[in-house]
Amino acid sequence: MTTTTDLEPNVITEQGLRELTEQGHGVEVLCLTDPERKGPSWYGLWIMRTVGADDNEKLLVTARTRLTQNAIKVREFKTATGVISFLIGIGFANANIPLKEGETTLHRLINSQRL
C-alpha cells in the first residue's frame, strides 16, 4: 500500500510526489511569471506537478495548509534557489528551471539517481 495522500484526484503532497517520482513519474516545473534578478537571486513564481506515463497530472500542494475547510493551496516557489533545493531534495542530480512565463521543464529520475 502506498502512503500517497489522496487529497483530491488531481493534487499531491511532497511525500506522494517523492513516491511517484521514484516509480518513474516525471516532475514538471511550470514558470508562472518571468523571474527578475534582485542582487544575486532570481525571484519569480513556479509550481510543480507530476506527470505519469499515462499523461495523468497532479499538482503539488502544501501538506497541511487549508485556507478554508475544503480549499487546498498549490505549493508555490518564489525563488530559483527554492526550486533547485526542492528538486535536489527529491533526488535529482540536476535542476533545469524554466525562465519564461508559460514554459515548462520535465525532470525524471534515472536508475542511478534513485534513492
Summary of the structure (lengths in Angstrom):
residues: 115
radius of gyration: 14.2
end to end distance: 19.0
largest distance: 46.6
contacts: 308
relative contact order: 0.24
helix: 20%
strand: 34%
